């Protein structure tokens, strides 16, 4: 049982979000006495965040739900450097325009989890104070508070150096910039807490120390564990790549399928972390086993998808899956790719079609799938890698159903 007095820490504790807290008693007291402002930073390395970021977004959700004010900080400034934490090599540098485009795209999903109306939460870009910094003044006023010896001792830096991998001076400055973010957010918004994944612990503690040296009151750190699935796979990744949050990069159906395919051992944990279901109901569902666990996985998939894509889209995805897998019907809401009608009329090679549909990354991988008996066209197994799929394969609905295994289906539609 949680011993925390504050509703926020109690909620995070019972749901499994807490990895480390810099001062448990101090933070718990503060959260019990007043409304607190906290932030999590998100670097715009792509046009969308992926499911690995959901644990941080859910922390901001619960922070607001328990009466506090969350800040989602977009890394328009720090994104120009790139976080080197536990990376084998430097991130590819992005242009200012790319960063701006990525931020505009990333921001769209947050309103599904956090209410930004009337200042209840803030969306802020650290480019507002980092982009126009006077370098000499920054070195004198901020840089002098950092010990290189101490910076070299952080695991995120040591790991890179121990492997004899280069760490550029540019990347070395990232932790200084992130620490300075914390000070700026305190000065301008009264922010007292920074949260993030456990890989950010050193960077967050740097911010607390900098705040102390620059006359801020006690600041606090809280990190969540970096999650992997029970089999050790990195959270937010699937066999087909990243599980994106933006609907234009991954459909509601494919997002639902990712959660439906959760390993049995992870179901209870994921219900606690990624849904807002009551804990007693989660406990009841997590105790089920045997064939019933598959029904619980569908509940998990629908609840997680409903928060991001809306209840209607989640239930539509669940119904599409039911028709496809339980009735064997050609569900109209399956993911669809379009091919040129002339190309299909002439007959498209099955290898080319599998690659175009994203069911294989190359012709070689497509061949292996066929040899393994995993490929079907219109529910008929394919054994010949030289097979051509033509207009005669079109269903009455005007599509070709392309399948890989039992769970991946794509409709091919000529245009």
C-alpha positions as CSV (number, residue, x, y, z in Angstrom):
1,X,0.0,0.0,0.0
2,X,1.1,3.6,-0.8
3,X,2.2,5.7,2.2
4,X,1.9,8.9,0.3
5,X,-0.4,11.6,1.7
6,X,-0.9,13.5,-1.7
7,X,-3.4,12.1,-4.1
8,X,-1.0,12.4,-7.0
9,X,1.9,10.4,-5.6
10,X,-0.6,7.8,-4.2
11,X,-2.1,7.4,-7.7
12,X,1.3,7.1,-9.4
13,X,2.5,4.7,-6.8
14,X,-0.4,2.3,-7.0
15,X,-0.4,2.4,-10.8
16,X,3.4,1.6,-11.1
17,X,4.7,4.9,-12.4
18,X,7.4,5.7,-9.8
19,X,11.0,4.8,-10.3
20,X,12.8,7.6,-8.3
21,X,11.9,10.7,-6.4
22,X,14.6,13.2,-5.3
23,X,12.9,14.0,-1.9
24,X,9.8,11.9,-1.3
25,X,8.7,13.5,1.9
26,X,9.3,17.1,0.7
27,X,7.5,16.6,-2.6
28,X,4.6,14.7,-0.9
29,X,4.2,17.6,1.6
30,X,4.2,20.2,-1.1
31,X,1.7,18.4,-3.2
32,X,-0.6,17.9,-0.2
33,X,-0.6,21.6,0.7
34,X,-0.9,23.5,-2.6
35,X,-1.4,23.3,-6.3
36,X,2.0,22.5,-7.9
37,X,3.2,23.1,-11.4
38,X,5.3,20.3,-13.0
39,X,6.7,19.7,-16.5
40,X,8.0,17.0,-18.8
41,X,10.0,17.8,-21.9
42,X,9.5,16.3,-25.3
43,X,12.1,16.7,-28.0
44,X,10.7,16.9,-31.6
45,X,12.8,14.2,-33.2
46,X,9.9,13.1,-35.5
47,X,6.5,14.3,-36.6
48,X,4.9,12.2,-34.0
49,X,5.7,10.7,-30.6
50,X,5.3,7.0,-30.2
51,X,3.8,4.7,-27.6
52,X,7.0,4.8,-25.6
53,X,6.1,8.4,-24.7
54,X,2.6,7.5,-23.4
55,X,3.8,6.8,-19.9
56,X,5.1,10.4,-19.6
57,X,1.9,11.8,-21.1
58,X,-0.2,9.8,-18.7
59,X,1.9,11.2,-15.8
60,X,0.9,14.7,-16.9
61,X,-2.7,13.5,-17.2
62,X,-2.8,12.2,-13.6
63,X,-1.0,15.3,-12.4
64,X,-3.8,17.5,-13.7
65,X,-6.5,15.0,-12.6
66,X,-5.3,15.3,-9.0
67,X,-5.6,19.1,-9.0
68,X,-2.2,20.3,-10.2
69,X,-1.0,22.2,-13.3
70,X,1.1,20.3,-15.9
71,X,3.4,21.8,-18.5
72,X,4.2,19.9,-21.7
73,X,7.5,21.5,-22.8
74,X,8.3,21.3,-26.5
75,X,12.1,21.1,-27.2
76,X,12.3,23.7,-30.0
77,X,15.6,24.9,-28.5
78,X,17.1,21.6,-27.1
79,X,16.0,19.8,-30.2
80,X,18.6,21.7,-32.2
81,X,21.2,19.9,-30.1
82,X,19.6,16.5,-29.5
83,X,19.6,14.6,-26.2
84,X,22.7,12.3,-26.1
85,X,21.4,10.3,-23.1
86,X,22.4,6.6,-23.5
87,X,22.6,7.0,-27.3
88,X,25.4,5.2,-29.2
89,X,26.0,8.2,-31.5
90,X,24.9,11.8,-32.0
91,X,21.4,12.4,-33.2
92,X,21.0,13.7,-36.7
93,X,20.8,17.5,-36.6
94,X,17.5,19.0,-37.8
95,X,16.8,22.3,-39.4
96,X,14.8,25.0,-37.7
97,X,11.9,24.4,-40.1
98,X,11.9,20.7,-39.5
99,X,11.8,21.2,-35.8
100,X,8.9,23.7,-36.1
101,X,7.0,21.3,-38.3
102,X,7.5,18.4,-36.0
103,X,6.4,20.4,-33.0
104,X,3.2,21.5,-34.8
105,X,2.5,17.9,-35.6
106,X,3.4,16.5,-32.1
107,X,1.2,19.0,-30.3
108,X,-2.0,17.6,-31.7
109,X,-2.2,14.5,-29.5
110,X,-1.8,16.2,-26.1
111,X,-5.3,17.6,-25.9
112,X,-6.6,14.0,-25.8
113,X,-5.0,13.6,-22.4
114,X,-4.7,17.1,-20.9
115,X,-7.1,20.0,-20.7
116,X,-5.4,23.2,-21.7
117,X,-8.4,25.5,-21.4
118,X,-8.2,28.5,-19.0
119,X,-4.6,27.9,-18.1
120,X,-5.3,24.6,-16.5
121,X,-2.2,23.3,-18.4
122,X,0.4,24.9,-20.5
123,X,2.1,24.1,-23.8
124,X,5.4,25.9,-23.9
125,X,8.4,25.8,-26.3
126,X,11.9,26.2,-24.8
127,X,13.0,28.0,-28.0
128,X,11.3,31.0,-26.4
129,X,14.3,31.5,-24.1
130,X,17.1,29.3,-25.6
131,X,17.1,30.4,-29.2
132,X,18.3,34.0,-28.6
133,X,20.6,33.4,-25.7
134,X,23.8,35.5,-25.5
135,X,26.4,32.8,-25.4
136,X,29.0,34.7,-23.3
137,X,26.4,35.8,-20.8
138,X,25.1,32.2,-20.6
139,X,28.6,30.8,-20.0
140,X,29.2,33.4,-17.2
141,X,25.8,33.2,-15.5
142,X,24.9,29.6,-16.0
143,X,27.9,27.6,-17.2
144,X,30.1,28.5,-14.2
145,X,27.8,26.5,-12.0
146,X,28.6,23.2,-13.7
147,X,31.5,20.9,-12.8
148,X,32.8,19.0,-15.8
149,X,34.1,16.3,-13.4
150,X,30.6,15.8,-12.1
151,X,29.1,15.8,-15.6
152,X,31.5,13.1,-16.7
153,X,30.3,10.9,-13.8
154,X,26.7,10.7,-15.0
155,X,25.8,7.3,-16.4
156,X,24.4,8.8,-19.7
157,X,27.9,10.2,-20.4
158,X,30.0,7.4,-18.9
159,X,28.3,4.8,-20.9
160,X,29.1,6.6,-24.2
161,X,32.7,7.3,-23.1
162,X,33.3,3.8,-21.8
163,X,32.4,2.4,-25.2
164,X,35.0,4.8,-26.7
165,X,32.2,6.5,-28.7
166,X,32.6,10.1,-29.5
167,X,30.6,12.7,-27.4
168,X,30.6,16.1,-29.2
169,X,30.9,19.4,-27.3
170,X,27.5,20.2,-28.8
171,X,25.9,17.2,-27.1
172,X,27.8,17.8,-23.9
173,X,25.9,21.1,-23.6
174,X,22.5,19.4,-23.7
175,X,22.4,18.7,-20.0
176,X,23.2,22.4,-19.3
177,X,20.4,23.6,-21.5
178,X,17.9,21.1,-19.9
179,X,18.9,22.2,-16.4
180,X,18.4,25.8,-17.4
181,X,14.9,25.0,-18.7
182,X,14.0,24.0,-15.1
183,X,15.2,27.3,-13.8
184,X,13.4,29.3,-16.5
185,X,10.2,27.4,-15.9
186,X,10.4,28.1,-12.1
187,X,11.1,31.8,-12.7
188,X,8.3,32.3,-15.2
189,X,5.7,29.8,-14.1
190,X,6.5,28.7,-10.6
191,X,7.4,25.2,-11.7
192,X,8.7,23.1,-8.9
193,X,8.8,19.6,-10.3
194,X,10.3,18.0,-13.4
195,X,9.2,14.5,-14.4
196,X,10.5,12.1,-17.1
197,X,11.8,8.7,-17.8
198,X,14.5,7.1,-15.6
199,X,17.1,7.9,-18.3
200,X,16.6,11.6,-17.6
201,X,17.5,11.4,-13.9
202,X,20.9,12.9,-14.2
203,X,19.6,15.8,-16.4
204,X,16.8,16.5,-13.9
205,X,19.1,16.5,-10.9
206,X,21.3,18.9,-12.7
207,X,18.3,21.3,-13.0
208,X,17.6,20.9,-9.2
209,X,21.3,21.7,-8.4
210,X,21.3,24.7,-10.8
211,X,18.1,26.0,-9.3
212,X,19.7,25.9,-5.9
213,X,22.7,27.8,-7.1
214,X,20.6,30.4,-8.8
215,X,18.4,31.1,-5.8
216,X,15.3,29.0,-6.7
217,X,13.6,27.3,-3.8
218,X,13.7,23.5,-3.4
219,X,13.0,21.9,-6.8
220,X,12.0,18.2,-7.2
221,X,12.6,15.3,-9.6
222,X,10.3,12.3,-10.3
223,X,11.1,9.6,-12.9
224,X,9.2,6.7,-14.2
225,X,10.7,3.3,-15.2
226,X,11.8,2.8,-18.8
227,X,9.4,0.1,-19.8
228,X,10.0,-3.1,-21.8
229,X,7.6,-5.8,-22.5
230,X,7.9,-9.1,-20.5
231,X,9.8,-10.6,-23.4
232,X,12.3,-7.7,-23.3
233,X,11.1,-5.7,-26.3
234,X,11.3,-1.9,-26.2
235,X,8.0,-0.3,-25.4
236,X,6.5,1.6,-28.3
237,X,8.1,-0.6,-31.0
238,X,6.4,-3.3,-33.0
239,X,7.5,-5.7,-35.7
240,X,6.6,-3.1,-38.2
241,X,8.4,-0.2,-36.5
242,X,7.4,2.6,-34.2
243,X,3.8,2.6,-32.8
244,X,3.1,6.3,-33.6
245,X,0.5,8.3,-31.8
246,X,-0.5,10.6,-34.7
247,X,-3.4,9.1,-36.7
248,X,-1.9,10.2,-40.0
249,X,1.1,8.0,-39.2
250,X,-0.7,5.0,-37.7
251,X,-4.4,4.2,-38.0
252,X,-6.7,3.7,-35.0
253,X,-7.0,0.1,-36.1
254,X,-3.3,-0.6,-36.2
255,X,-2.9,1.2,-32.8
256,X,-5.7,-1.0,-31.4
257,X,-4.0,-4.1,-32.8
258,X,-0.7,-3.3,-31.1
259,X,-2.4,-3.3,-27.7
260,X,-4.5,-6.3,-28.5
261,X,-1.3,-8.2,-29.1
262,X,0.0,-7.5,-25.6
263,X,1.8,-10.4,-23.9
264,X,-0.3,-12.1,-21.2
265,X,2.1,-11.2,-18.4
266,X,1.9,-7.4,-19.3
267,X,-1.9,-7.0,-19.3
268,X,-2.4,-6.0,-15.7
269,X,0.6,-3.6,-15.7
270,X,-0.5,-2.0,-19.0
271,X,-4.1,-1.5,-17.7
272,X,-2.7,0.4,-14.7
273,X,-0.3,2.5,-16.7
274,X,-2.1,3.3,-19.9
275,X,-5.8,3.4,-19.0
276,X,-7.9,5.5,-16.6
277,X,-10.0,2.5,-15.4
278,X,-10.6,2.2,-11.6
279,X,-8.1,0.1,-9.8
280,X,-10.6,-2.4,-8.4
281,X,-11.8,-3.1,-11.9
282,X,-8.3,-3.5,-13.2
283,X,-7.6,-5.9,-10.3
284,X,-10.6,-8.0,-11.3
285,X,-9.6,-8.1,-15.0
286,X,-5.9,-8.8,-14.2
287,X,-6.9,-11.8,-12.2
288,X,-8.6,-13.5,-15.1
289,X,-6.7,-16.2,-17.0
290,X,-7.1,-18.9,-19.7
291,X,-9.2,-17.9,-22.6
292,X,-10.6,-14.9,-20.7
293,X,-7.3,-13.1,-20.9
294,X,-7.9,-12.5,-24.6
295,X,-11.1,-10.6,-23.8
296,X,-9.1,-8.5,-21.3
297,X,-6.6,-7.7,-24.0
298,X,-9.5,-6.4,-26.2
299,X,-10.6,-4.2,-23.3
300,X,-7.1,-2.9,-22.8
301,X,-6.8,-2.1,-26.6
302,X,-10.2,-0.4,-26.7
303,X,-9.6,1.7,-23.6
304,X,-6.1,2.9,-24.6
305,X,-7.3,3.6,-28.2
306,X,-10.4,5.5,-26.9
307,X,-8.2,8.0,-25.1
308,X,-6.1,8.8,-28.1
309,X,-8.5,8.3,-31.0
310,X,-11.9,8.7,-29.4
311,X,-14.4,6.1,-28.2
312,X,-16.1,5.7,-31.6
313,X,-12.8,5.0,-33.4
314,X,-11.8,2.5,-30.7
315,X,-15.0,0.6,-30.9
316,X,-14.9,0.6,-34.7
317,X,-11.4,-0.8,-34.6
318,X,-12.6,-3.5,-32.2
319,X,-15.5,-4.4,-34.4
320,X,-13.3,-4.5,-37.5
321,X,-11.0,-6.9,-35.7
322,X,-14.0,-9.1,-34.6
323,X,-15.3,-9.3,-38.1
324,X,-11.9,-10.1,-39.6
325,X,-10.7,-12.7,-37.1
326,X,-13.9,-14.2,-35.7
327,X,-16.3,-14.1,-38.7
328,X,-13.6,-14.2,-41.4
329,X,-15.5,-11.3,-43.1
330,X,-13.9,-8.7,-45.3
331,X,-14.1,-5.8,-42.9
332,X,-14.3,-2.4,-44.7
333,X,-12.2,-0.6,-42.0
334,X,-9.1,-2.7,-42.5
335,X,-6.0,-0.6,-43.4
336,X,-6.0,0.0,-47.2
337,X,-3.3,0.8,-49.7
338,X,-4.0,2.1,-53.2
339,X,-2.2,0.9,-56.4
340,X,-2.5,2.1,-59.9
341,X,-5.3,0.2,-61.7
342,X,-3.1,-0.2,-64.8
343,X,-0.5,-1.9,-62.6
344,X,-3.0,-4.3,-61.2
345,X,-4.5,-5.0,-64.6
346,X,-1.1,-6.0,-65.8
347,X,-0.5,-8.3,-62.8
348,X,1.6,-7.2,-59.8
349,X,4.2,-9.6,-58.4
350,X,3.3,-10.9,-55.0
351,X,6.8,-9.8,-53.7
352,X,6.2,-6.2,-54.9
353,X,2.8,-6.2,-53.4
354,X,3.9,-7.3,-50.0
355,X,6.6,-4.6,-49.9
356,X,4.2,-1.9,-51.1
357,X,1.7,-3.0,-48.4
358,X,4.3,-2.7,-45.7
359,X,4.1,-6.4,-44.8
360,X,7.7,-6.9,-45.8
361,X,10.7,-4.6,-45.8
362,X,12.3,-6.2,-48.9
363,X,11.7,-8.8,-51.6
364,X,14.0,-11.2,-49.6
365,X,11.8,-10.8,-46.5
366,X,8.7,-11.3,-48.6
367,X,10.2,-14.6,-50.0
368,X,10.8,-15.8,-46.5
369,X,7.3,-15.1,-45.5
370,X,6.0,-17.0,-48.5
371,X,8.3,-20.0,-47.8
372,X,7.1,-20.0,-44.2
373,X,3.5,-20.3,-45.4
374,X,2.5,-16.9,-43.8
375,X,1.1,-15.1,-46.9
376,X,-2.5,-15.3,-48.1
377,X,-4.3,-13.5,-50.9
378,X,-8.1,-13.4,-50.3
379,X,-7.6,-16.0,-47.5
380,X,-5.9,-18.5,-49.9
381,X,-2.3,-19.4,-49.0
382,X,0.4,-18.4,-51.4
383,X,3.3,-20.8,-52.2
384,X,4.7,-19.4,-55.4
385,X,6.9,-16.3,-55.0
386,X,6.5,-15.6,-58.7
387,X,2.7,-15.3,-58.4
388,X,1.1,-12.3,-60.0
389,X,-1.9,-10.6,-58.5
390,X,-4.2,-9.2,-61.1
391,X,-7.7,-7.7,-61.6
392,X,-9.2,-11.1,-61.4
393,X,-8.3,-11.2,-57.7
394,X,-10.6,-8.3,-56.9
395,X,-13.5,-9.1,-54.6
396,X,-17.1,-7.9,-55.2
397,X,-16.1,-4.9,-53.1
398,X,-13.4,-4.1,-55.5
399,X,-10.4,-4.9,-53.3
400,X,-7.8,-7.6,-52.8
401,X,-7.2,-8.9,-49.2
402,X,-3.5,-9.4,-48.5
403,X,-2.7,-11.2,-45.2
404,X,0.5,-12.0,-43.3
405,X,-0.1,-14.5,-40.6
406,X,-3.3,-14.4,-38.7
407,X,-3.3,-10.8,-37.5
408,X,-2.0,-8.6,-40.3
409,X,-4.4,-7.8,-43.1
410,X,-4.2,-5.1,-45.8
411,X,-6.8,-4.3,-48.4
412,X,-5.4,-3.4,-51.9
413,X,-7.6,-1.0,-53.8
414,X,-7.0,0.0,-57.5
415,X,-7.3,3.7,-58.4
